[in-house]
Every structure is written in structure tokens, then in C-alpha cells.
Amino acid sequence: MGQACGANSLPVIVPCHRVLGANGLGGFSAAGGVETKVFLLRHEGAAGLLI
């Protein structure tokens, strides 16, 4: 799933920051890396996924 999201040219359609790894957050290839992923999850009110 992560590779499919990475290959997606329209990340608005598949919100790749919502894809989590089996053992934690996983990676994030957009600018800012995992810090951007954490910001987006908090911004959406999905901070519960960060536990």
C-alpha cells in the first residue's frame, strides 16, 4: 500500500499520510518527512493514530 501511495501523482485522492506502518507511523516521502505526517494527522484531529 505504501508504494502505491508513493506512486500516486494526486495524493489528495489517496491521503498517504493516513497510511500507517505495521509497527508505527511508517515513513512519509513528502517534504518534511515524518514531521509533516505528524502535523497533518494532528491538524485533522487524528492525533489518536500517533499513540
Secondary structure as UniProt FT lines:
FT   HELIX           2..7
FT   TURN            11..13
FT   HELIX           16..18
FT   TURN            22..23
FT   TURN            31..33
FT   HELIX           34..43
FT   TURN            44..45
FT   HELIX           47..50
//
